[in-house]
Amino acid sequence: MYGPGPEFWSNPVQDWRIAGGRLEVVNGGADRNVHLLTHQVGDAALGFRSAGRESRWSTPTTGSLTCTSPAT
């Protein structure tokens, strides 16, 4: 499979994968991002919360998903 899968829009696509049930970036660097396409924020005035976990490995070019949300 090329990239993390059809439910994700990743940038750049070839730098992301699903491994061991986790979303991983395999070539770390600037401007790496991923969007989940299975959900949509409705009324922006109501705000929303998102959570994620970041972990690092001993290999400096590998990371994992970081989720952020705007301050409410």
PQR file with spaces between the fields and no chain letter, atoms N, CA, C, O and H, PARSE charges and radii, in Angstrom:
ATOM       1  N    MET     1       0.844   -1.180    0.000 -0.4000 1.5000
ATOM       2  CA   MET     1       0.000    0.000    0.000 -0.0000 2.0000
ATOM       3  C    MET     1       0.888    1.242    0.000  0.5500 1.7000
ATOM       4  O    MET     1       1.916    1.287    0.676 -0.5500 1.4000
ATOM       5  N    TYR     2       0.481    2.234   -0.758 -0.4000 1.5000
ATOM       6  CA   TYR     2       1.204    3.490   -0.886 -0.0000 2.0000
ATOM       7  C    TYR     2       0.545    4.519    0.019  0.5500 1.7000
ATOM       8  O    TYR     2      -0.621    4.853   -0.189 -0.5500 1.4000
ATOM       9  H    TYR     2      -0.354    2.198   -1.308  0.4000 1.0000
ATOM      10  N    GLY     3       1.251    5.026    1.006 -0.4000 1.5000
ATOM      11  CA   GLY     3       0.674    5.973    1.947 -0.0000 2.0000
ATOM      12  C    GLY     3      -0.115    5.266    3.041  0.5500 1.7000
ATOM      13  O    GLY     3      -0.176    4.036    3.065 -0.5500 1.4000
ATOM      14  H    GLY     3       2.199    4.755    1.174  0.4000 1.0000
ATOM      15  N    PRO     4      -0.720    6.032    3.946 -0.5600 1.5000
ATOM      16  CA   PRO     4      -1.387    5.441    5.098  0.2800 2.0000
ATOM      17  C    PRO     4      -2.751    4.824    4.821  0.5500 1.7000
ATOM      18  O    PRO     4      -3.216    4.024    5.633 -0.5500 1.4000
ATOM      19  N    GLY     5      -3.405    5.150    3.730 -0.4000 1.5000
ATOM      20  CA   GLY     5      -4.705    4.561    3.425 -0.0000 2.0000
ATOM      21  C    GLY     5      -5.702    5.595    2.946  0.5500 1.7000
ATOM      22  O    GLY     5      -5.446    6.796    3.033 -0.5500 1.4000
ATOM      23  H    GLY     5      -3.027    5.799    3.070  0.4000 1.0000
ATOM      24  N    PRO     6      -6.848    5.132    2.435 -0.5600 1.5000
ATOM      25  CA   PRO     6      -7.814    6.041    1.819  0.2800 2.0000
ATOM      26  C    PRO     6      -8.515    6.989    2.786  0.5500 1.7000
ATOM      27  O    PRO     6      -9.089    7.986    2.345 -0.5500 1.4000
ATOM      28  N    GLU     7      -8.487    6.713    4.085 -0.4000 1.5000
ATOM      29  CA   GLU     7      -9.144    7.596    5.045 -0.0000 2.0000
ATOM      30  C    GLU     7      -8.248    8.759    5.484  0.5500 1.7000
ATOM      31  O    GLU     7      -8.664    9.598    6.283 -0.5500 1.4000
ATOM      32  H    GLU     7      -8.021    5.904    4.442  0.4000 1.0000
ATOM      33  N    PHE     8      -7.019    8.806    4.962 -0.4000 1.5000
ATOM      34  CA   PHE     8      -6.074    9.865    5.311 -0.0000 2.0000
ATOM      35  C    PHE     8      -5.615   10.614    4.071  0.5500 1.7000
ATOM      36  O    PHE     8      -5.455   10.027    3.001 -0.5500 1.4000
ATOM      37  H    PHE     8      -6.681    8.125    4.313  0.4000 1.0000
ATOM      38  N    TRP     9      -5.404   11.925    4.228 -0.4000 1.5000
ATOM      39  CA   TRP     9      -4.745   12.731    3.214 -0.0000 2.0000
ATOM      40  C    TRP     9      -3.430   13.164    3.846  0.5500 1.7000
ATOM      41  O    TRP     9      -3.416   14.016    4.735 -0.5500 1.4000
ATOM      42  H    TRP     9      -5.534   12.402    5.097  0.4000 1.0000
ATOM      43  N    SER    10      -2.329   12.585    3.393 -0.4000 1.5000
ATOM      44  CA   SER    10      -1.036   12.863    4.008 -0.0000 2.0000
ATOM      45  C    SER    10      -0.142   13.630    3.051  0.5500 1.7000
ATOM      46  O    SER    10      -0.267   13.528    1.830 -0.5500 1.4000
ATOM      47  H    SER    10      -2.340   11.893    2.671  0.4000 1.0000
ATOM      48  N    ASN    11       0.765   14.400    3.637 -0.4000 1.5000
ATOM      49  CA   ASN    11       1.655   15.244    2.861 -0.0000 2.0000
ATOM      50  C    ASN    11       3.066   15.166    3.440  0.5500 1.7000
ATOM      51  O    ASN    11       3.257   15.500    4.609 -0.5500 1.4000
ATOM      52  H    ASN    11       0.867   14.482    4.629  0.4000 1.0000
ATOM      53  N    PRO    12       4.034   14.746    2.680 -0.5600 1.5000
ATOM      54  CA   PRO    12       3.915   14.028    1.418  0.2800 2.0000
ATOM      55  C    PRO    12       3.453   12.597    1.657  0.5500 1.7000
ATOM      56  O    PRO    12       3.831   11.977    2.650 -0.5500 1.4000
ATOM      57  N    VAL    13       2.650   12.081    0.764 -0.4000 1.5000
ATOM      58  CA   VAL    13       1.985   10.786    0.959 -0.0000 2.0000
ATOM      59  C    VAL    13       2.981    9.649    1.206  0.5500 1.7000
ATOM      60  O    VAL    13       2.717    8.767    2.023 -0.5500 1.4000
ATOM      61  H    VAL    13       2.343   12.585   -0.043  0.4000 1.0000
ATOM      62  N    GLN    14       4.103    9.658    0.522 -0.4000 1.5000
ATOM      63  CA   GLN    14       5.051    8.549    0.634 -0.0000 2.0000
ATOM      64  C    GLN    14       5.798    8.537    1.965  0.5500 1.7000
ATOM      65  O    GLN    14       6.489    7.565    2.268 -0.5500 1.4000
ATOM      66  H    GLN    14       4.318   10.374   -0.142  0.4000 1.0000
ATOM      67  N    ASP    15       5.677    9.588    2.760 -0.4000 1.5000
ATOM      68  CA   ASP    15       6.379    9.648    4.038 -0.0000 2.0000
ATOM      69  C    ASP    15       5.567    9.132    5.215  0.5500 1.7000
ATOM      70  O    ASP    15       6.013    9.224    6.358 -0.5500 1.4000
ATOM      71  H    ASP    15       5.116   10.378    2.514  0.4000 1.0000
ATOM      72  N    TRP    16       4.378    8.589    4.955 -0.4000 1.5000
ATOM      73  CA   TRP    16       3.502    8.105    6.015 -0.0000 2.0000
ATOM      74  C    TRP    16       3.122    6.649    5.778  0.5500 1.7000
ATOM      75  O    TRP    16       3.050    6.189    4.639 -0.5500 1.4000
ATOM      76  H    TRP    16       4.015    8.514    4.026  0.4000 1.0000
ATOM      77  N    ARG    17       2.877    5.923    6.890 -0.4000 1.5000
ATOM      78  CA   ARG    17       2.426    4.535    6.793 -0.0000 2.0000
ATOM      79  C    ARG    17       1.673    4.162    8.063  0.5500 1.7000
ATOM      80  O    ARG    17       1.772    4.834    9.090 -0.5500 1.4000
ATOM      81  H    ARG    17       2.935    6.297    7.815  0.4000 1.0000
ATOM      82  N    ILE    18       0.916    3.071    7.964 -0.4000 1.5000
ATOM      83  CA   ILE    18       0.304    2.446    9.140 -0.0000 2.0000
ATOM      84  C    ILE    18       1.153    1.227    9.460  0.5500 1.7000
ATOM      85  O    ILE    18       1.369    0.380    8.593 -0.5500 1.4000
ATOM      86  H    ILE    18       0.835    2.526    7.130  0.4000 1.0000
ATOM      87  N    ALA    19       1.636    1.128   10.688 -0.4000 1.5000
ATOM      88  CA   ALA    19       2.452   -0.009   11.124 -0.0000 2.0000
ATOM      89  C    ALA    19       2.123   -0.296   12.583  0.5500 1.7000
ATOM      90  O    ALA    19       2.160    0.606   13.419 -0.5500 1.4000
ATOM      91  H    ALA    19       1.461    1.816   11.392  0.4000 1.0000
ATOM      92  N    GLY    20       1.804   -1.539   12.888 -0.4000 1.5000
ATOM      93  CA   GLY    20       1.492   -1.910   14.265 -0.0000 2.0000
ATOM      94  C    GLY    20       0.292   -1.162   14.817  0.5500 1.7000
ATOM      95  O    GLY    20       0.226   -0.899   16.018 -0.5500 1.4000
ATOM      96  H    GLY    20       1.774   -2.272   12.209  0.4000 1.0000
ATOM      97  N    GLY    21      -0.665   -0.812   13.952 -0.4000 1.5000
ATOM      98  CA   GLY    21      -1.850   -0.099   14.399 -0.0000 2.0000
ATOM      99  C    GLY    21      -1.632    1.378   14.652  0.5500 1.7000
ATOM     100  O    GLY    21      -2.507    2.046   15.202 -0.5500 1.4000
ATOM     101  H    GLY    21      -0.612   -1.025   12.976  0.4000 1.0000
ATOM     102  N    ARG    22      -0.473    1.903   14.258 -0.4000 1.5000
ATOM     103  CA   ARG    22      -0.139    3.313   14.487 -0.0000 2.0000
ATOM     104  C    ARG    22       0.113    4.019   13.167  0.5500 1.7000
ATOM     105  O    ARG    22       0.580    3.407   12.206 -0.5500 1.4000
ATOM     106  H    ARG    22       0.238    1.360   13.811  0.4000 1.0000
ATOM     107  N    LEU    23      -0.192    5.286   13.121 -0.4000 1.5000
ATOM     108  CA   LEU    23       0.151    6.126   11.986 -0.0000 2.0000
ATOM     109  C    LEU    23       1.561    6.658   12.231  0.5500 1.7000
ATOM     110  O    LEU    23       1.821    7.289   13.256 -0.5500 1.4000
ATOM     111  H    LEU    23      -0.571    5.783   13.901  0.4000 1.0000
ATOM     112  N    GLU    24       2.470    6.405   11.291 -0.4000 1.5000
ATOM     113  CA   GLU    24       3.871    6.792   11.467 -0.0000 2.0000
ATOM     114  C    GLU    24       4.357    7.613   10.284  0.5500 1.7000
ATOM     115  O    GLU    24       3.995    7.359    9.135 -0.5500 1.4000
ATOM     116  H    GLU    24       2.259    5.893   10.459  0.4000 1.0000
ATOM     117  N    VAL    25       5.187    8.603   10.592 -0.4000 1.5000
ATOM     118  CA   VAL    25       5.916    9.315    9.545 -0.0000 2.0000
ATOM     119  C    VAL    25       7.278    8.634    9.445  0.5500 1.7000
ATOM     120  O    VAL    25       7.973    8.493   10.452 -0.5500 1.4000
ATOM     121  H    VAL    25       5.481    8.809   11.525  0.4000 1.0000
ATOM     122  N    VAL    26       7.661    8.217    8.259 -0.4000 1.5000
ATOM     123  CA   VAL    26       8.900    7.446    8.088 -0.0000 2.0000
ATOM     124  C    VAL    26      10.070    8.287    7.598  0.5500 1.7000
ATOM     125  O    VAL    26      11.216    7.848    7.688 -0.5500 1.4000
ATOM     126  H    VAL    26       7.096    8.331    7.441  0.4000 1.0000
ATOM     127  N    ASN    27       9.814    9.471    7.089 -0.4000 1.5000
ATOM     128  CA   ASN    27      10.862   10.413    6.700 -0.0000 2.0000
ATOM     129  C    ASN    27      10.539   11.748    7.344  0.5500 1.7000
ATOM     130  O    ASN    27       9.818   12.569    6.778 -0.5500 1.4000
ATOM     131  H    ASN    27       8.882    9.828    7.016  0.4000 1.0000
ATOM     132  N    GLY    28      11.085   11.953    8.539 -0.4000 1.5000
ATOM     133  CA   GLY    28      10.795   13.173    9.277 -0.0000 2.0000
ATOM     134  C    GLY    28      11.350   14.401    8.586  0.5500 1.7000
ATOM     135  O    GLY    28      12.313   14.309    7.826 -0.5500 1.4000
ATOM     136  H    GLY    28      11.671   11.285    8.999  0.4000 1.0000
ATOM     137  N    GLY    29      10.761   15.522    8.840 -0.4000 1.5000
ATOM     138  CA   GLY    29      11.219   16.777    8.265 -0.0000 2.0000
ATOM     139  C    GLY    29      10.158   17.844    8.452  0.5500 1.7000
ATOM     140  O    GLY    29       9.139   17.624    9.106 -0.5500 1.4000
ATOM     141  H    GLY    29       9.978   15.596    9.457  0.4000 1.0000
ATOM     142  N    ALA    30      10.412   18.988    7.874 -0.4000 1.5000
ATOM     143  CA   ALA    30       9.467   20.095    7.977 -0.0000 2.0000
ATOM     144  C    ALA    30       8.234   19.835    7.115  0.5500 1.7000
ATOM     145  O    ALA    30       8.287   19.093    6.134 -0.5500 1.4000
ATOM     146  H    ALA    30      11.240   19.166    7.342  0.4000 1.0000
ATOM     147  N    ASP    31       7.148   20.450    7.493 -0.4000 1.5000
ATOM     148  CA   ASP    31       5.906   20.434    6.704 -0.0000 2.0000
ATOM     149  C    ASP    31       5.348   19.040    6.468  0.5500 1.7000
ATOM     150  O    ASP    31       4.900   18.744    5.360 -0.5500 1.4000
ATOM     151  H    ASP    31       7.104   21.053    8.290  0.4000 1.0000
ATOM     152  N    ARG    32       5.362   18.186    7.468 -0.4000 1.5000
ATOM     153  CA   ARG    32       4.722   16.875    7.386 -0.0000 2.0000
ATOM     154  C    ARG    32       3.370   17.007    8.063  0.5500 1.7000
ATOM     155  O    ARG    32       3.296   17.463    9.204 -0.5500 1.4000
ATOM     156  H    ARG    32       5.727   18.427    8.367  0.4000 1.0000
ATOM     157  N    ASN    33       2.299   16.616    7.384 -0.4000 1.5000
ATOM     158  CA   ASN    33       0.973   16.697    7.994 -0.0000 2.0000
ATOM     159  C    ASN    33       0.079   15.618    7.417  0.5500 1.7000
ATOM     160  O    ASN    33       0.331   15.076    6.341 -0.5500 1.4000
ATOM     161  H    ASN    33       2.358   16.245    6.458  0.4000 1.0000
ATOM     162  N    VAL    34      -0.968   15.326    8.162 -0.4000 1.5000
ATOM     163  CA   VAL    34      -1.936   14.317    7.748 -0.0000 2.0000
ATOM     164  C    VAL    34      -3.320   14.757    8.210  0.5500 1.7000
ATOM     165  O    VAL    34      -3.479   15.314    9.297 -0.5500 1.4000
ATOM     166  H    VAL    34      -1.173   15.766    9.035  0.4000 1.0000
ATOM     167  N    HIS    35      -4.315   14.498    7.369 -0.4000 1.5000
ATOM     168  CA   HIS    35      -5.696   14.871    7.668 -0.0000 2.0000
ATOM     169  C    HIS    35      -6.553   13.613    7.673  0.5500 1.7000
ATOM     170  O    HIS    35      -6.405   12.753    6.804 -0.5500 1.4000
ATOM     171  H    HIS    35      -4.186   14.045    6.486  0.4000 1.0000
ATOM     172  N    LEU    36      -7.439   13.506    8.641 -0.4000 1.5000
ATOM     173  CA   LEU    36      -8.392   12.408    8.716 -0.0000 2.0000
ATOM     174  C    LEU    36      -9.621   12.791    7.909  0.5500 1.7000
ATOM     175  O    LEU    36     -10.269   13.794    8.209 -0.5500 1.4000
ATOM     176  H    LEU    36      -7.558   14.204    9.347  0.4000 1.0000
ATOM     177  N    LEU    37      -9.951   12.007    6.889 -0.4000 1.5000
ATOM     178  CA   LEU    37     -11.029   12.348    5.972 -0.0000 2.0000
ATOM     179  C    LEU    37     -12.381   11.777    6.369  0.5500 1.7000
ATOM     180  O    LEU    37     -13.371   12.033    5.684 -0.5500 1.4000
ATOM     181  H    LEU    37      -9.424   11.193    6.645  0.4000 1.0000
ATOM     182  N    THR    38     -12.457   11.022    7.439 -0.4000 1.5000
ATOM     183  CA   THR    38     -13.706   10.360    7.815 -0.0000 2.0000
ATOM     184  C    THR    38     -14.585   11.205    8.730  0.5500 1.7000
ATOM     185  O    THR    38     -15.703   10.802    9.052 -0.5500 1.4000
ATOM     186  H    THR    38     -11.653   10.813    7.996  0.4000 1.0000
ATOM     187  N    HIS    39     -14.099   12.372    9.156 -0.4000 1.5000
ATOM     188  CA   HIS    39     -14.869   13.241   10.035 -0.0000 2.0000
ATOM     189  C    HIS    39     -14.800   14.671    9.516  0.5500 1.7000
ATOM     190  O    HIS    39     -13.844   15.055    8.843 -0.5500 1.4000
ATOM     191  H    HIS    39     -13.191   12.700    8.895  0.4000 1.0000
ATOM     192  N    GLN    40     -15.832   15.456    9.839 -0.4000 1.5000
ATOM     193  CA   GLN    40     -15.874   16.849    9.428 -0.0000 2.0000
ATOM     194  C    GLN    40     -16.379   17.679   10.597  0.5500 1.7000
ATOM     195  O    GLN    40     -17.341   17.304   11.266 -0.5500 1.4000
ATOM     196  H    GLN    40     -16.609   15.144   10.386  0.4000 1.0000
ATOM     197  N    VAL    41     -15.721   18.813   10.838 -0.4000 1.5000
ATOM     198  CA   VAL    41     -16.158   19.725   11.887 -0.0000 2.0000
ATOM     199  C    VAL    41     -17.371   20.486   11.368  0.5500 1.7000
ATOM     200  O    VAL    41     -17.339   21.057   10.278 -0.5500 1.4000
ATOM     201  H    VAL    41     -14.939   19.118   10.294  0.4000 1.0000
ATOM     202  N    GLY    42     -18.437   20.489   12.156 -0.4000 1.5000
ATOM     203  CA   GLY    42     -19.670   21.178   11.754 -0.0000 2.0000
ATOM     204  C    GLY    42     -19.594   22.656   12.048  0.5500 1.7000
ATOM     205  O    GLY    42     -18.817   23.371   11.415 -0.5500 1.4000
ATOM     206  H    GLY    42     -18.464   20.026   13.041  0.4000 1.0000
ATOM     207  N    ASP    43     -20.377   23.128   12.990 -0.4000 1.5000
ATOM     208  CA   ASP    43     -20.453   24.539   13.350 -0.0000 2.0000
ATOM     209  C    ASP    43     -19.165   24.949   14.075  0.5500 1.7000
ATOM     210  O    ASP    43     -18.953   24.574   15.228 -0.5500 1.4000
ATOM     211  H    ASP    43     -21.007   22.547   13.504  0.4000 1.0000
ATOM     212  N    ALA    44     -18.324   25.705   13.410 -0.4000 1.5000
ATOM     213  CA   ALA    44     -17.039   26.107   13.981 -0.0000 2.0000
ATOM     214  C    ALA    44     -17.209   26.938   15.250  0.5500 1.7000
ATOM     215  O    ALA    44     -16.324   26.943   16.106 -0.5500 1.4000
ATOM     216  H    ALA    44     -18.496   26.009   12.473  0.4000 1.0000
ATOM     217  N    ALA    45     -18.323   27.634   15.382 -0.4000 1.5000
ATOM     218  CA   ALA    45     -18.558   28.465   16.566 -0.0000 2.0000
ATOM     219  C    ALA    45     -18.686   27.616   17.828  0.5500 1.7000
ATOM     220  O    ALA    45     -18.434   28.108   18.928 -0.5500 1.4000
ATOM     221  H    ALA    45     -19.042   27.631   14.687  0.4000 1.0000
ATOM     222  N    LEU    46     -19.073   26.357   17.686 -0.4000 1.5000
ATOM     223  CA   LEU    46     -19.217   25.477   18.845 -0.0000 2.0000
ATOM     224  C    LEU    46     -17.890   24.928   19.320  0.5500 1.7000
ATOM     225  O    LEU    46     -17.798   24.442   20.447 -0.5500 1.4000
ATOM     226  H    LEU    46     -19.278   25.958   16.792  0.4000 1.0000
ATOM     227  N    GLY    47     -16.851   24.991   18.486 -0.4000 1.5000
ATOM     228  CA   GLY    47     -15.540   24.458   18.853 -0.0000 2.0000
ATOM     229  C    GLY    47     -15.516   22.939   18.795  0.5500 1.7000
ATOM     230  O    GLY    47     -16.543   22.307   18.545 -0.5500 1.4000
ATOM     231  H    GLY    47     -16.925   25.385   17.570  0.4000 1.0000
ATOM     232  N    PHE    48     -14.372   22.365   19.019 -0.4000 1.5000
ATOM     233  CA   PHE    48     -14.212   20.917   19.044 -0.0000 2.0000
ATOM     234  C    PHE    48     -12.945   20.558   19.797  0.5500 1.7000
ATOM     235  O    PHE    48     -12.087   21.408   20.035 -0.5500 1.4000
ATOM     236  H    PHE    48     -13.538   22.879   19.222  0.4000 1.0000
ATOM     237  N    ARG    49     -12.838   19.304   20.165 -0.4000 1.5000
ATOM     238  CA   ARG    49     -11.639   18.804   20.833 -0.0000 2.0000
ATOM     239  C    ARG    49     -11.082   17.641   20.034  0.5500 1.7000
ATOM     240  O    ARG    49     -11.821   16.862   19.431 -0.5500 1.4000
ATOM     241  H    ARG    49     -13.535   18.614   19.972  0.4000 1.0000
ATOM     242  N    SER    50      -9.778   17.544   20.045 -0.4000 1.5000
ATOM     243  CA   SER    50      -9.087   16.458   19.368 -0.0000 2.0000
ATOM     244  C    SER    50      -7.940   16.020   20.263  0.5500 1.7000
ATOM     245  O    SER    50      -7.329   16.848   20.939 -0.5500 1.4000
ATOM     246  H    SER    50      -9.178   18.177   20.534  0.4000 1.0000
ATOM     247  N    ALA    51      -7.647   14.742   20.274 -0.4000 1.5000
ATOM     248  CA   ALA    51      -6.561   14.252   21.118 -0.0000 2.0000
ATOM     249  C    ALA    51      -5.697   13.282   20.328  0.5500 1.7000
ATOM     250  O    ALA    51      -6.162   12.633   19.392 -0.5500 1.4000
ATOM     251  H    ALA    51      -8.143   14.070   19.725  0.4000 1.0000
ATOM     252  N    GLY    52      -4.463   13.197   20.712 -0.4000 1.5000
ATOM     253  CA   GLY    52      -3.530   12.272   20.089 -0.0000 2.0000
ATOM     254  C    GLY    52      -2.343   12.066   20.999  0.5500 1.7000
ATOM     255  O    GLY    52      -2.210   12.726   22.030 -0.5500 1.4000
ATOM     256  H    GLY    52      -4.085   13.725   21.473  0.4000 1.0000
ATOM     257  N    ARG    53      -1.505   11.167   20.622 -0.4000 1.5000
ATOM     258  CA   ARG    53      -0.309   10.875   21.391 -0.0000 2.0000
ATOM     259  C    ARG    53       0.878   10.913   20.458  0.5500 1.7000
ATOM     260  O    ARG    53       0.800   10.425   19.331 -0.5500 1.4000
ATOM     261  H    ARG    53      -1.613   10.630   19.785  0.4000 1.0000
ATOM     262  N    GLU    54       1.952   11.474   20.902 -0.4000 1.5000
ATOM     263  CA   GLU    54       3.181   11.509   20.119 -0.0000 2.0000
ATOM     264  C    GLU    54       4.221   10.662   20.822  0.5500 1.7000
ATOM     265  O    GLU    54       4.357   10.716   22.044 -0.5500 1.4000
ATOM     266  H    GLU    54       2.016   11.870   21.818  0.4000 1.0000
ATOM     267  N    SER    55       4.949    9.886   20.053 -0.4000 1.5000
ATOM     268  CA   SER    55       6.053    9.131   20.628 -0.0000 2.0000
ATOM     269  C    SER    55       7.211    9.161   19.658  0.5500 1.7000
ATOM     270  O    SER    55       7.022    9.365   18.458 -0.5500 1.4000
ATOM     271  H    SER    55       4.838    9.842   19.060  0.4000 1.0000
ATOM     272  N    ARG    56       8.398    8.961   20.169 -0.4000 1.5000
ATOM     273  CA   ARG    56       9.603    9.002   19.344 -0.0000 2.0000
ATOM     274  C    ARG    56      10.399    7.718   19.528  0.5500 1.7000
ATOM     275  O    ARG    56      10.405    7.108   20.597 -0.5500 1.4000
ATOM     276  H    ARG    56       8.552    8.795   21.143  0.4000 1.0000
ATOM     277  N    TRP    57      11.059    7.337   18.465 -0.4000 1.5000
ATOM     278  CA   TRP    57      11.924    6.168   18.488 -0.0000 2.0000
ATOM     279  C    TRP    57      13.363    6.625   18.493  0.5500 1.7000
ATOM     280  O    TRP    57      13.647    7.818   18.381 -0.5500 1.4000
ATOM     281  H    TRP    57      11.055    7.832   17.596  0.4000 1.0000
ATOM     282  N    SER    58      14.275    5.674   18.623 -0.4000 1.5000
ATOM     283  CA   SER    58      15.693    6.020   18.646 -0.0000 2.0000
ATOM     284  C    SER    58      16.189    6.479   17.279  0.5500 1.7000
ATOM     285  O    SER    58      17.195    7.183   17.191 -0.5500 1.4000
ATOM     286  H    SER    58      14.045    4.705   18.714  0.4000 1.0000
ATOM     287  N    THR    59      15.489    6.087   16.207 -0.4000 1.5000
ATOM     288  CA   THR    59      15.863    6.538   14.872 -0.0000 2.0000
ATOM     289  C    THR    59      15.400    7.972   14.689  0.5500 1.7000
ATOM     290  O    THR    59      14.201    8.232   14.791 -0.5500 1.4000
ATOM     291  H    THR    59      14.671    5.515   16.279  0.4000 1.0000
ATOM     292  N    PRO    60      16.304    8.921   14.422 -0.5600 1.5000
ATOM     293  CA   PRO    60      15.902   10.328   14.383  0.2800 2.0000
ATOM     294  C    PRO    60      14.956   10.699   13.257  0.5500 1.7000
ATOM     295  O    PRO    60      14.327   11.754   13.327 -0.5500 1.4000
ATOM     296  N    THR    61      14.825    9.872   12.213 -0.4000 1.5000
ATOM     297  CA   THR    61      13.968   10.238   11.089 -0.0000 2.0000
ATOM     298  C    THR    61      12.576    9.637   11.198  0.5500 1.7000
ATOM     299  O    THR    61      11.808    9.716   10.239 -0.5500 1.4000
ATOM     300  H    THR    61      15.336    9.014   12.157  0.4000 1.0000
ATOM     301  N    THR    62      12.225    9.045   12.322 -0.4000 1.5000
ATOM     302  CA   THR    62      10.914    8.425   12.481 -0.0000 2.0000
ATOM     303  C    THR    62      10.162    9.108   13.621  0.5500 1.7000
ATOM     304  O    THR    62      10.748    9.408   14.662 -0.5500 1.4000
ATOM     305  H    THR    62      12.849    8.981   13.101  0.4000 1.0000
ATOM     306  N    GLY    63       8.890    9.349   13.430 -0.4000 1.5000
ATOM     307  CA   GLY    63       8.058    9.955   14.466 -0.0000 2.0000
ATOM     308  C    GLY    63       6.691    9.327   14.447  0.5500 1.7000
ATOM     309  O    GLY    63       6.532    8.231   13.909 -0.5500 1.4000
ATOM     310  H    GLY    63       8.415    9.105   12.585  0.4000 1.0000
ATOM     311  N    SER    64       5.712    9.969   15.006 -0.4000 1.5000
ATOM     312  CA   SER    64       4.353    9.455   14.982 -0.0000 2.0000
ATOM     313  C    SER    64       3.368   10.612   14.939  0.5500 1.7000
ATOM     314  O    SER    64       3.757   11.780   14.971 -0.5500 1.4000
ATOM     315  H    SER    64       5.841   10.859   15.443  0.4000 1.0000
ATOM     316  N    LEU    65       2.120   10.279   14.867 -0.4000 1.5000
ATOM     317  CA   LEU    65       1.054   11.259   14.725 -0.0000 2.0000
ATOM     318  C    LEU    65       0.998   12.230   15.884  0.5500 1.7000
ATOM     319  O    LEU    65       1.109   11.833   17.044 -0.5500 1.4000
ATOM     320  H    LEU    65       1.804    9.331   14.841  0.4000 1.0000
ATOM     321  N    THR    66       0.829   13.485   15.574 -0.4000 1.5000
ATOM     322  CA   THR    66       0.553   14.522   16.556 -0.0000 2.0000
ATOM     323  C    THR    66      -0.749   15.191   16.160  0.5500 1.7000
ATOM     324  O    THR    66      -0.864   15.708   15.049 -0.5500 1.4000
ATOM     325  H    THR    66       0.739   13.807   14.632  0.4000 1.0000
ATOM     326  N    CYS    67      -1.713   15.193   17.034 -0.4000 1.5000
ATOM     327  CA   CYS    67      -2.995   15.852   16.771 -0.0000 2.0000
ATOM     328  C    CYS    67      -3.030   17.173   17.506  0.5500 1.7000
ATOM     329  O    CYS    67      -2.663   17.244   18.679 -0.5500 1.4000
ATOM     330  H    CYS    67      -1.620   14.773   17.937  0.4000 1.0000
ATOM     331  N    THR    68      -3.462   18.205   16.840 -0.4000 1.5000
ATOM     332  CA   THR    68      -3.612   19.498   17.494 -0.0000 2.0000
ATOM     333  C    THR    68      -4.988   20.058   17.184  0.5500 1.7000
ATOM     334  O    THR    68      -5.589   19.709   16.169 -0.5500 1.4000
ATOM     335  H    THR    68      -3.760   18.148   15.887  0.4000 1.0000
ATOM     336  N    SER    69      -5.478   20.905   18.033 -0.4000 1.5000
ATOM     337  CA   SER    69      -6.758   21.564   17.786 -0.0000 2.0000
ATOM     338  C    SER    69      -6.616   23.013   18.219  0.5500 1.7000
ATOM     339  O    SER    69      -5.766   23.331   19.051 -0.5500 1.4000
ATOM     340  H    SER    69      -4.990   21.189   18.859  0.4000 1.0000
ATOM     341  N    PRO    70      -7.434   23.889   17.669 -0.5600 1.5000
ATOM     342  CA   PRO    70      -7.344   25.299   18.047  0.2800 2.0000
ATOM     343  C    PRO    70      -7.765   25.504   19.497  0.5500 1.7000
ATOM     344  O    PRO    70      -8.585   24.756   20.029 -0.5500 1.4000
ATOM     345  N    ALA    71      -7.202   26.511   20.118 -0.4000 1.5000
ATOM     346  CA   ALA    71      -7.591   26.843   21.491 -0.0000 2.0000
ATOM     347  C    ALA    71      -9.025   27.344   21.497  0.5500 1.7000
ATOM     348  O    ALA    71      -9.435   28.111   20.627 -0.5500 1.4000
ATOM     349  H    ALA    71      -6.535   27.119   19.686  0.4000 1.0000
ATOM     350  N    THR    72      -9.775   26.900   22.488 -0.4000 1.5000
ATOM     351  CA   THR    72     -11.170   27.343   22.576 -0.0000 2.0000
ATOM     352  C    THR    72     -11.381   28.181   23.809  0.5500 1.7000
ATOM     353  O    THR    72     -12.494   28.646   24.056 -0.5500 1.4000
ATOM     354  H    THR    72      -9.442   26.276   23.196  0.4000 1.0000
